[in-house]
Amino acid sequence: MSIIVVSDIHLGSESSKHDDFSKFLDWLAELEKKGGESIRSGGKEVRLNPPEKLILLGDILELWAPKDNNIKYTVQEAIEPFTKLMNLKCEKIFVLGNHDENVSKYLDKFKLREDYPVYKHSFGIKKNFTLINRHYPEDPHDKEKGFLQVGARKYFFLHGQQFDKMFLLVGPLAKIPTKTAEISGAFSNIFPMNGWSIVVLFVISSAAYMIWKNDILLTISVGSFLLSIPRLFTYLQDKVWSRLKWYVEDRPKYSDVETIIEKKYYDFDKDKTGDDVNFVFGHTHVPEIYEHTFHKNDKDYRMLFVNSGSWVIEKDYTHNTFVYIDESGVYLFRWNVGGNVELLKDVI
């Protein structure tokens, strides 16, 4: 079995490398046509077979903070890559992340239930695209199906917001950014101007009314104020979230796996079957493969924690990364424009 994992593309955000991701999908299509490709990098040669499964490990769509806080930009940037995704022959598995978990509400016959981890939608004639909430495979506590066996290793896939201390502290409040973006988008459909343009109109019309006391100016001022509320609220909301980052100590966002384990940000036993299951996740935007050894019940265990990285521009962090898994091992690659694939790390 061969698997490719990508995460944290954030289509619709200011920092998304959406064009690169679209070209990456073209490269995957070519990989399917050619039946595979040998990659030479770092003095090694790795054979990449066409993926049987392509796992989209969350935050593929930006529903928290899209451009101008309008989800229409997310939709616009998603059309091309999702069209290419649907044309790939492999099975596609979309594990929802915290930034795109609300995608479920836009699908007919798709209702979230807190007591059940898996929600699927076949997208009509396409039977190889599956949406899953939280983690894959379906039930981590099923001793037979709670992991994916590839070669000698067992793998378990989840987005990774479970490691984010601030996300855990705020709980349901973490959904506020998505709701704000929806409201802002609705207002933009009624009054199709840039959010800050409405705020500027409010300031100018209010100042003009204070000078001339004109009823028309008052109407414009009140109307523009009402329309600017989503933008102002979003601005204040972003400031609050950024301040919270400073107050939450040891926040694991952008932390490496070793820090997450040492600080015990997450109880791994909650979401896995057995002590020999390897974790694959995203969310932190830090691509890496970390080997963790621990002692339990008079026995030593060796686990892999594999982070798929991101497809967003961030200072000091490698982006455009993906994970390849087959019977020979697990590999972390960086995809460069033009199809040049760079091996960052591997464990065989």
N, C-alpha and C positions, 0 to 999 in steps of 0.2 A: 504494500500500500504506500502511496505517496501523498503527502499533504503539504499545502502551502497555507501559511497563516499571515494575515495582515490586520492591522488595527489602527485606530486613532488617525483617520484621514481627515475628519472634521470638515466634510464637504459643506461649503457655504460660509466658512469662517474666513477672516482676513488672512490668516497664516497658512491655509491649506494649500498643499502642492497638488491641487486637483488635476492640473494638466499632466504632471508627471505620472500620477496614478492612472490616468486614462491611457497614457502611452505604455505603462507597465502592463495593463490589461491587453494591449495589442501584442506585447511581447509574449504574454501567456498564451494568446491565441496562436502565435507562431510556434510556440513550444509544443502545443497540441498537434499542429500540422506536421512538424518535423519528427514527432515521436520522442523528443528529448533533446538534451544538449549537454555537452561536457564543458564545465566551467574550470578554467585555470586561474588560480588566484592565490597569492601568498605561498607559492611553491607547492601547492596542492592541486589535484585535479578531482573534481566532484561531478558525478553524473546526475543531472537533474532530469527526472522523468516527468511527463505531463501529470499534473496533480489529479488524483481521483477525487479528492476533496479540497475545496477552497474555503477556508474558515475565515470569515470576516468577524474579528474578535472585538467588536464594539466601538462606539464613537466614530462610526463611518460617516454619519450625518451630524451636522451641527445644529441642534435644536435649542441649545441654551443661549448662545450668543452669536447668531449669524450676523452677517454684514448689515449695518444699519438696523439691527434687531428686527429684521424682516425675513421670515422663513422662505419667502419666494426665492431668495438667493441660494438657499440650500437646495430647493427644488431644481433651479436652473443648473446648478453645478452637478447635480446627481443624475440628470437625464442621460448624458452621454456615457459615463462609466457604468451605470446600471444597465443600459442597453447592451453594452459590450459584455457585462457580466452574464446576462441572460443568454447570450450567444455562445458562451463557453460550454463545452461538453461535460465538464466535471460537475459533481454535486457541490452546490453552494450552500453554506450554513452561516447564517447571520445571527451571531450572539449579541443581543442588544446591550449597549453600554449605558452609562448614566446620561450621556449627552444625546442619545437617540432612543431611549426607552419609550418615549411617547409616540414613536412611529406606529406602534401597535394600534393606537386609537383611530388611525386613518384607514384601517383595513376592515372591510366587512367580515363578519363572522369571526372576529378576533377580539376576545375579551380577556383581560388580565385577571387572574385570580392569585391572590397572595399565597394560597396553600398549594399551588401546583407550579412546578418550575419550568414547564415546557409549553409553548404555544406555537402552533404551526399554521402556515398558510401556503397553499400550493401554487398561488398565482395563476389560476386558470389552467392553460394547456401545459405550462411548464411545471413538471413534477419534481424537479431536482433543485428547488430553491426552498430553504426552510428557515423560518424565523424562530429563534429560541431566546427566551428571557433568562438571564443570569448565567447559565453555564451549559456546557456540552461535554459528554453525553447527558441524556435526559435526567437520570436519577443517580447522583453520586453515591448513594448508599445501597444501590443495587449491586450485589456481589458479582453478578454476571455481566451487567451492562453499564456499570458505573464508571467505566474508563474505555479508552480506545486503545486496543492492542496493535502496536506496529513493531514488527520484529520481536525482540526480546523485551521491549519496554512498554509500559502502560502510560497513557497520557490523559490528562484532564484539562479542559479549556474553560477559562472564565475571563471576563473583561478585566477585572482588577480594582474596581472602585471599592471592593471589600477591604483593600489595604489602606485606603485614604482616611486618615484619622479625622480630618475636618468633615469629610463627607459623612462619616459615622456619627459624629457629634451633632450635626444639624438635622440628621434624620429626614423627615418628610419635607423640611424647608428647602432641601436641595432641589426640589422640583419647581421652585418659584421662578428661576431663570427661564425655564421652558414656557411657563404660563405667560410671563411678561413678553417674551418674543411673539407668542401667538396673538396677544392683545395688540402689540405694536404693529404686527403684520396686518391685522384686521383694520386698524386705523389707517394704515398706509394704502390699503385698497380703496378706502373711502376718499382719502385725501392724498393722492399719489405724489408726495413731495418727500425729499430727504428729511429725516427726523429733525435734524438741527435747523433746517430751513424754517420749519414750523415754529421752533423756539425763537428764532431771530424775528420772524414775523410778529410773534406775540410781544417781544420787547419793543420793536419799532412802533407797532400800533398802540401799545400802552403808553409809550412816551408821547406819541402824537395826540392821543386823547387827553393826556394831562395838560397839553398846551392849548388845544383847540376845543375841547369839550364837545366833540361831535358824536352823535348817536351812532353813526355808521362806523366810526373808528372804535367805539365801545363794543359794538357787535363783533367786529373783526378781532378785537383784543380778546374778548371772552371766548369766541370760537377757536381761535388759535391756541389759547391757553388749554382748553379742553383737549384739543388734538395733540398738544405737546406733552400731556401728562405721561403717556407711555415712555417717551424718550427721556424725560426728566427722571422718572422712576427708575428706568434702566440704568441711567448714569449713576444715580445714588446707590442703586443695588450693586453695581460693579465696584464702587468705592468701598461699600460695606464688606463685600466678599474679599477684596484685596487686603483690607485691614484685618479681617479674621485670620488670614494666612499668617500674619505676624504674631497674633496672640496664641495660635495653636502651636505648641512646642513640638519639635521633632516631626513636623508634618511630612509624611512619606511621599507626597507627590514629587516626582522627579528624584526620588531616592533610589538607590540601588537595592537589589534584592537582599544583600547581606544586612543592610540597615533594617529593612522590613522584618526580617527574621529575628534579628537580635533584639529589636524593640518590641517584638511580639504584637505587631499591629493587627494581626489577624490569626484566628484559630484555624489552622489548615485542616484540622480534623473535622471541622464542620462541613467541608465541601470536598471530601475525597473518600475513595474506597481503598482501604489498605495502606500500608506504609511504604509500598514500592511503586506508588503512582507519582508521575512527574507532572508538575504544573506548567502550563503555558498560559500567559496572560499579557495584557497591555496596560493601558491607563497611565502608567507613570512616564511614558515617553522615553524611557531609558532602555535602549536595546542591549540585551546581554544574555548570556547563558551562565548560570551560577550553579556549581555543584555543592550540595549541602550534605554533610554526613552527620548523622545523629545516632544515638544509642537508645534503644528501647527494648524492654523485656529481654535483657541479656543478649541483644543482637544488634549489630551495626547495620544501618541502612544508608544508602546513597541515593539522594534524590536530585533531580534537575529542576531548576526554576528558570524558565525560558521566557524572556520578555521580547515581544515582537516589535517594540519601538513605535514609531509614528511616521506620518507623512505630512508634517507641518514644520514650518520654519521656526526654529528656536535657537537662540544663541547657545553655543557650547554643547549642543546635543546633535548626534548623528540622526539624520532623518532618511526617509525613503528606504526603509528596511522591511525585510520579510523573513519568515522562518520557513525552512524546508525540512520535512521529516519523512524518512523512509526506513526500510529495514536496516540500513547501514548505520544510521545515527540521526542526530539533529544538527542542523546547520543554520547559522544566522548570516544573512546576506544583506548587502546594500545594493539597491538597483540604481544605476546612473543613467541619465538620459542618453539614448543611443543604444541601450541594451547591454552596456558594460556592467557585469555583475561582479561585485567584490565580496569575497568571503571574509567576514569579520571574526567568526569563531565557530568551532564545531566540537562536538563530542560524539565519538563513534564507539 
